[in-house]
Amino acid sequence: MGKVELHSTVRRDQIRFPQPVKDDLSYDASMMSDASSATSARSAPELSIVAAAQDEVENLESMVSEVFRVVGELSLSFELIIVDDRSTDGSLDLLRALMKKVSELRVVSIAPDPANAREGKSAALREGIRRARGSLIVTMDADLQDDPADIGAMLEAMRQQHADLVQGDRSHLRRDTIVRRISSRVGRYFRHWLLHDPVRDTGCGLRVLRREVAQSLPLECRGMHRFIPILSHHMGYHVIEVPVKHRPRTAGKAKYGIWNRALPGLIDCLAVRWMRSRRSQIDATELMPSPRKPPSTAPARQEADSDREPAGT
C-alpha cells in the first residue's frame, strides 16, 4: 500500500477497526433503515461522517443511501452530517425530506448572508466538525466522486500504522487533461517548496481524522481545507496517505477550476507558511504541591511520659 508517512510524538489510543468492506454499489433502501436503527441505540456514535454540499441536489439522495449502506456494514455506530452551503437548487428541501427517513442524518444549513453568496468548503467542514460527536471523523465530498467503500480500508490503515490522519490519494487513478496535470504538478511543487509538504493529493476530500486533530484545524480561514494534512503535521500529528478510488462526476457541476484555484492556492500556501513560522511549540509540566508533613507529636509524648508515675509506687 503506497503511503506518505510523517512522524509524530503525539500519544495515540488504540481503537478497534473492522476489515475493509466489499465494493458493492447497488442501492437497497431497506439497508438505510437497518443501518439507521442499528446506530440509534447509542447517543454518541463512534464515527462521524461530515460532507460539504453546494448545489448537489442530483447527487444527495444516492450519496446518503450509499453511505448508510456501505458504512452500515462496518459494525460501527455512526452519523452522517451534511452541511449545505447556501444551495439554490433545492438541496436543502431534499435534505429535509431525507432526514424524515434516516434518523442518523443530520443537516446543517449555513445561514444566508447578503454580503456573501457562499462561505466555502473550509467553513462548511468547520461547522460539521464542530457538531460531530464521534471519536473519529471522516470528511468527504457530496458529489459521489469519493467512494464510501474506501472508509473501511482507511480505518484499518489508521489502526495498523497508529496514524492520527489518513489522507486519500487518487493520483494513481486520475485521468485529467494535460492542462490540469500540469497545474497539479506546479501546485504540488510550490507546496513542497514552501511547506515541505510530501502529500501527493491534498485535493482529495476523503480522509479520516481523530477528533482532536479535526477540532484543532484552523478552518475558520478560507481555503484551509486544502492544507489539512500539512497543517496536522505541523501540529505534531502522524499523517499517512493511502490509495483510494476516484469516480467521475456524473451529475451536477464542479465548483473548482484551474483559474479559481491557482492564485488563491499560492496565496494560501504563503499564509500556511507564515502560520507555521508563528506556531509556538512548548513542553510544559504542571507542578504538584508537595504533601504536607503531619505536625510532630514527639515533645508532647515525652512530656506525658515524664508525668507518668513509675509502676509500683
ABEGO torsion letter per residue (X at the ends): XBBBBBBBABBBBBBBBBBBBBBBABBBAAAAAAAAAAAAABABBABBBBBBBBGAAAAAAAAAAAAAAAAAAAGBBBBBBBBBBGBAAGAAAAAAAAAAABAABBBBBBBBBAABABAEAAAAAAAAAAABABABBBBBBAAGABBAAAAAAAAAAAAAAGBABBBBBAAAABBBBAAAAAAAAAAAAAAAAAAGBABABAABABBBBBAAAAAABBAABBGAAAAAAAAAAAAGBBBBBBBBBBBBBABEBBABBAAAAAAAAAAAAAAAAAAAAABBBBBBBBBBBBBBBBBBAAAAAAAAAAABBBBGX
